[in-house]
């Protein structure tokens, strides 16, 4: 399977009997194929799939439901998503900077940072008495991979 897609059954015999098939990568085809024949050449237009690492991940490297539940739970709150969005725009912030950026109360930010940390969505670096927070990109990538897998 070259394109990852299956043609309409009415084209199967034409494909099997074709001696020359030319595949043409085309943008904006989505999950559709376009087939046409000119003389003895069958042309198949398709949209190429990404070859990013998360799409090539085998199911054995996927997080289990038990492993992903704390992460997905941590994502299930608007304030936490706001904090993650702020952190995505900065390399690293400490709590007061997050408070200033979000306008959330100190206790709210502290509580949500703890949940994000327990969901393994944050890296925490201590310097003296100050904790610096940044996004754990590995967990984000694994979560995206998991969601892409169940999307199929």
Number of C-alpha atoms within 10 A of each C-alpha: 5 8 17 10 12 13 14 11 8 8 12 11 9 14 17 9 10 12 10 11 14 12 13 14 14 14 10 10 13 11 13 15 16 14 18 11 15 7 5 11 13 19 17 19 19 23 19 17 12 9 8 8 10 18 14 10 14 11 11 7 11 17 15 11 10 8 12 18 14 17 20 15 13 21 18 10 11 9 16 19 15 16 20 21 13 19 20 13 8 12 11 18 18 16 16 14 14 23 18 11 14 15 10 15 12 14 10 12 20 16 12 18 23 13 19 25 19 14 19 20 25 23 15 19 14 10 8 6 6 12 14 17 23 19 23 15 14 12 17 15 13 17 21 13 22 21 12 12 15 7 7 5
